[in-house]
Amino acid sequence: MNGAIYALLGLALVLVFLVTRIIFIPQGEFVAFGALTLAFMVDGQTPGTVAMLLILGALVFLSELIAAGRTRQWQGLGRTAVWTLGLPLALYALAPYVVAKDTPLWLNVLFSLALVVPMGPMLYRLVYQPVAEASVLVLLIISVALHFAMTGLALAFFGAEGWRTPPFVEGQVDMGPVSWSAQTFFVLGTCVVLITALWLFFGRTLHGKALRATAVNRRGARLMGISTNMSGSLTFTLAAAIGALSGMLIAPVTTIYYDTGFLIGLKGFVAGIFGGLLSYPIAAIGAMGVGVLESFSSFWASAWKEVIVFTLIIPVLLWRSFGSKHIDDEA
């Protein structure tokens, strides 16, 4: 089950790197935001993401307003106002009617996704879009800084207390001498459905093909009329959705704190390294291996569990370095 979650995060990290050249360290923060938002709503409390989305939306609109004033191009400002101001205000107004202990779990999940997912493109517009053509190293340093900022925001808006959510599916499934929780099969099934949906999105839709073109050659995609800003924004939307949903899936079996997402995201990063941040299938296979290794480590050497998992990255990097060639950043 853990391997399936790491596979989703690994796929998100590979997607972000291929399209934007960003090693997205804060991917795990979306895991924590999604899980904690759902936990607060299940408990009948208004989550901090309601206010956080309002603040981010206002900052994005202010940035777009300043940019429009400099270039004297006001087209599109109304559409920007809809998703940066209108959507957060609408969710803020709906929150008192949705947040209650008797609200169905599926409605809490949908409302939580609506709160967390828009943060992806907002963060891209505020943090990464102004420096989209910077080197990979500069983008990595910015990602580290953003990780610390988002961890601090999580502490401020959610507090230091740990939370769990109720399982999506109750019960046990007995298979011979082994007893499985029904939640495990629900998580595995959801991951399969989500990966299949991503495969169809990239292979059958215009926006998916645009992202693939940007991943292959950013300059060529621009020459063909594909907006790299649109590609980056859409990529971060998908990454935020995958991270938030992953957090909701893992929250019933793991206590989530404001900083838990970092370790979970880092294990997804280890899975992504298996594929060199370039291959989706190899990243998914590596994620399953990381999950199995973590489970065995928890049983045989629990004190060394994290050390064993993260040490795995060293032989993988050595193995990949033998066949890699240095390629300068694209201008």
N, C-alpha and C positions, 0 to 999 in steps of 0.2 A: 504493500500500500504506500509506504514512504517512497519507494522507487518510482511509483506512478506520479506522485506529487513532484518529485525532483525532475521527472521527465518533462512535465509541463513547464516548470521554471527554466529548465535547460533549453527547451524550445523557444521560450520567450527571449532568453538572453541571446541565443543564436540569431533570432529574427532581428532584434534591435541592433546587434553588431553588424549584420550583413547589410542592413538598409542605411544605418546612420553612422557606422564605425564607432559607436559608443559602447564601451564595456559597462553595462548598466548595473553598477553595484547596488543601487537602491531598489532593485527588483523585489528583494525580501520585504521591504517596508510596505509594499502593496499587500503582501500576504498578511502582515500584522494589521494593517488598516481594515482589510476585508473581514478578518476574523473578529477583531474587536468591535467593529461597527455592528456586525450581526449579534455579537454577545450582548452589547448594550441594548439593542432593540428587543432581543428575547427577554431581557430582564426588565423591560418596560421603561428604559431610560433613553433620553435623546442622545445619540452619539455625538462626539466632538467633531466628526467629519461634516456635520451640517454647517457649523460655523466655519470650519476650515475651507469648505468648498466656496462659501460666500467670499472669504478673504482672497482666495486664489483667483476666483472669477473677476473680482474687482481689480486686482493687480494686472491680470491679462488684458482686460478691457482698457485700462489706463495705458498700458504699453502700446496697444494697437492704436489708441487715440493719439498718442504722441507721435507714433510712426506715420499715421495718416496726416497729421499736421505738418510734419517735416516735408513729406512728398506731395502734399496737396491732392492726394488721391483718397477720396472718401467712400468709394465703392466698396461694398462688402462690410462696412462698419456696422450696418444694421444686423446682418447675419451674425457677426461677432457678438453683438450685444445680446442676441437671443440665447446663445449657448454659454456665454460667460456671466451674464447678469440674469436673464430670464429663467434659465434652468435652475441655478442655485436658489433663486428667490421662490420659484415654484416648489422645489423640494423642501425649502424652509417652511413654507406655508402648509405643506401636506404633512410634515413630520408629526405635529400634535395629533393628527387623525390616524396615523399609521402606527405610531409607537404606543404599544399596549401589550400587556402580558398575554392577552388572549388572541393576539394577531396570529394568523396562520404562519407557519415557518416559511413556506414558499414566498409569501408576500414580504416577509422580512428580508429574505435573500434578494429578491428583486429590488427592493428599496435600497438595500445596502450596496448592491452593484451600481445603482443609479447615482449613489453618493460618491463612490470610490473611483469608478471608471473615468469620469470626466477629469479627474486630477492628472491622469496620464498626459493628455494633450496640453493641458494647462502648464504642467511642469516643463514640457518640451518647449512651449512658446516662451516661457519666462527664462529658462536656464540654458537650453541648448540651441535654440534657433538662432540667437544672435551670434553664436560662435560655431555654427554648423560646419564651417570649412577649416576649423582648427585641426591640429594634429591629433592623432589617437592618444598620445600621452597627455596633452592638455585636456582632452575630453575625459580621460580617466581621472585626472586630478579633480576636475569639476564633479565627477560622479561620486568620488569619495567625500567631497565637501557637502554635496547634496544628501548623501547618506546620513551624515552626522546631523544635518539640519532637520531631516525628516524624523530621525530618532528623537531629537529634542521636541519636535512638534507632537509626536505620538505621546511622549511623557506628559506634555502640558495638557493635551486634549483628552487623553484616556486615563492618565494616572499610572501608578506603578503596580497596581493590583493585577494578578493573573486571572484570566477568564477561560471558561469552556462553554461550548454550546451543546444543546441536545443533539443526538445523532439523527441523521435524516431517515434512517431505517432502523427499527428495533429488531432484536432477535438474534439467534445463533443459527448457523448452518453446519451440521455435522457431516464430515466427509471421512468415513472410516474412523481411525483413532484421533483425527484432528478436528477441533471445533473452531470454526471461523465465525466472526461477527458479520452480520448482514451489512453493517456499515462498510466493511472492507470491500465487498462485492459492489456496493453502490459507488464507492470511490473509483474502483477500477473501471466500472462501466461508464461512469461520467468522463473519466480521462480518455477512454477509447472514443466516445462520442465527440468530445471536444477536439481530439487530434484529427479525427475524420472530417469534422467540420472545417478545421484549418486547411486540411489537404484540398477539400473541395473549394474553399475560398481562394486559395492561391492558384488552383488549376482552372477554375471555371468562371471567375468573376473578373471584371475589368480592373477594379482596384487591386485585386490580388496580383494580377499580371503586372500592374504598374509597380507594385512593391518588388516583384521578382526582377523587373527590368532595372530598378534602382539598385538592387543588391548586386546585379551583375556588373553594371557600369553606371555610376552616378552621372558622369559627364554626358554619356550617350543618352541617358534617360532625359536629362535636361534639354538636349538638342531635339529630342522627339516630342517635347512639350509636356513632359511629366514633371510636375512641381515637386521638388525635393522637400519643400516645407510641408506639402500635403502628405507625402510619403512618411516623413518623420512623425507628423501628428497622428496619422493612422496607425503607425507602428507602436507608438506609445499608448494609444488607446487599446490595442490588442494586448500589449504587455501588462497594462493595468488590469484589464479584465481577467487575464490568465492568473495574475498574482492574487487578485481579490478572491476569485473563485477557489484557487488552491488553498488559501487561508481558511475559507469557509468549510472546505472538505476535511481539512486536518484538525480544525478546532475541536471537534467532538472527542478526539483521542489524545490531544496534546494541549496542555495548558499554555495559553498564548499570553505573553507579556508584551509591553511596548517595544522591546528590543529583540523579541524572539525571531522576527522575520529575517534578521541578518544571518543567523546561522543556517536557517532553512534555505535562504537564497544563495548562501555560499556553497551549500551542497549541490544546488542546481547549477552553480557556476562550475563546480568540479565536473559535473556531468557534461556541461557544454564544452569544457576543455578536451574531453574525450574526442569530440568531433572537431577540435581546433576552432571552435566558434564558427564553423562553416557548414557542418553536416547535421541535418536534423535527425536522420535515422541513427547515426552513431551516437549522437548526444542522448537519444532516448534509450539506446541499449546501455550506454554508460550509466545513465540514471538508475536503471533497474539494478545494475551491478552495485552501485553505491548504496541503494536501499537494502539489498541483501547483505552486503558487507556490514552495514551499520547494525542490522538486526543480529547477526552472528556476534559482532563485537559487543553488543549490549548484553548478550548472554554469557560469553566466555571471558570478556575483559571490559566490564562496564566502565571502569575508571579511565580506560584508554580509548574509549569509543571514538571520541572526536579526533584524537591524535591519529588513530588508524585510518579514519576516513580521509582526513585532509593530507596525510602523508601519501596517499594514493596518487595525488596530483604530481608528485615529483617524478616517478618513473614514466608517467604518461607524457609529461613535458619533455623528458629526455628522449623518449621514443619518437615523439613528433618532431623534435629538433633535428633528428638525423635526416629526415626527408624533406624538410622545409627549405625554401629559398627566400632570401630577404627581398621584399618588394617595397619600394618607397610609397609613401602616402600619395594618394591621387590629389593633384592640384585642384 
